[in-house]
Amino acid sequence: MLKTVKSTNLNGQSVVGEQIVRTFYASVTSEGNTTSNSSTVNRDLYIQNYEQVKADEDEFEAKVREIETEVFEKLATESEEE
């Protein structure tokens, strides 16, 4: 039996000048499960621009939380209707 789950994917990049320093990825399923990952692409720029990169990561995580909130609210509504 096939079971499918819809998911929302979010990708981001922390960029300094024209250089990608760090990449971010998150996937939030319609069941409320989240997978996230980040990867440092340019270690030297990451160290030199740590505060900015961390601010970008915080902004990315806030966007992930927005998506999670939407999913959780939908799940709660569906649960109440049952």
N, C-alpha and C positions, 0 to 999 in steps of 0.2 A: 504494500500500500504506500502510495506517495503522500508525503506530508510536506507542505511548503510553508515557508514563513517569509513574510514581507519584511524588508529592512530598509532603513534609510542610511546612506553612507555619506560621510563628510570628510573631505580632504582639505588640508591647509598647508601653507608653507610660510616659514619665517624667512624673510628676505632682507638682506643688508646690501644696499646699492643694487646691483643686479645679480648678486650671488645668493643662491638658496643655502641657508644655514641649517635649517632643521625642518623636517616634514612631520605632519600629523595626520592621523587617520582614525576614524571612529565609525562603527557600525552599530545602529540601534535597531533591534528587531521589534516587530509588532507585538511580541510577547514581553517586551521590556528588558531584554538582555542586551548588554552593551559590551562591545569589544573595542579597545582602543590601543593605539601604538604610536610611538614617535621615534624618529631616527635622526641622528646628527649627521649631516652631510658634509659640513666643513667645520672641523673641530677648532681650528684656530680662530675663525670668525665667531664661533659659538662662545669661546672663552672671552674674546675681546668685547663681545656685545651681549654678554650673559643677561643683563637686566632687560634689554629690549626683547631678546628671544623668549625669556620667561614671561614677559608681559604678553607677547603674541600667543604663547602656549595657554596662558590664563584666559585670554579672549577666546581661543579655540574651545577650551573646556567649557566655557560659559555657553557657547553655541550648542555644544553636545548636551549640556544640562537642559537647555530650552527644548531640544528634541525629545529628551527623556521625559520631561514634564508633560509634553503633549501626548506622548504614548501612555504614560501613567494615568493621565486624566481620562483618556479614551478607555483604557482598561477598567478604570473605576466605574465609569458610566455603563459600560457593558455588563459589569458585575452586578450593578444595581438593577439593571433591567431584567436579569434572570430570575 
